[in-house]
């Protein structure tokens, strides 16, 4: 791992904080998905992120969410699973999934727009 924010110092991955690990994983996933999309005949239309945001401080969370908002377009939707309230407050839409009930009522899904 090369730390360009620290003079290009090479660091072992084991020295990364939780937030740095999340950012590195996110950058790698976005880069790989872009490469896959360029090589395939079907465009990537949806990118899903599951948690990891709890490891970020407020400033870094703002940086990540701003970057994700810039990636969002008519051709690409980004889904996020998170329990971080600050993040949830910035997302314009929510997909609410209610689990099935023992009485036989199946799972229900609704979209909530803020």
C-alpha angles and dihedrals in degrees: 000000000000116000105211091176087062103048096284094293114171112234133185112248088238089070094061119110120232091263093048091049091051093049092048092049092047093049091048093048092049092048093048093047090051091051092048090049092051091053099043133076093227120069121233105249102170133039118187127201121193114201126298092125092103090072092063127090118229096267094048091045089055091050093051095046092047090051091049091049089054091051092051112098143148087276099044130046122191119208122198132194109200144146092198105116095205090057095044090052091059097051112097096207135035130198106212116200117193112196123235119269129230088241089072101262107139129226114291128206129196136170118231118198119199 
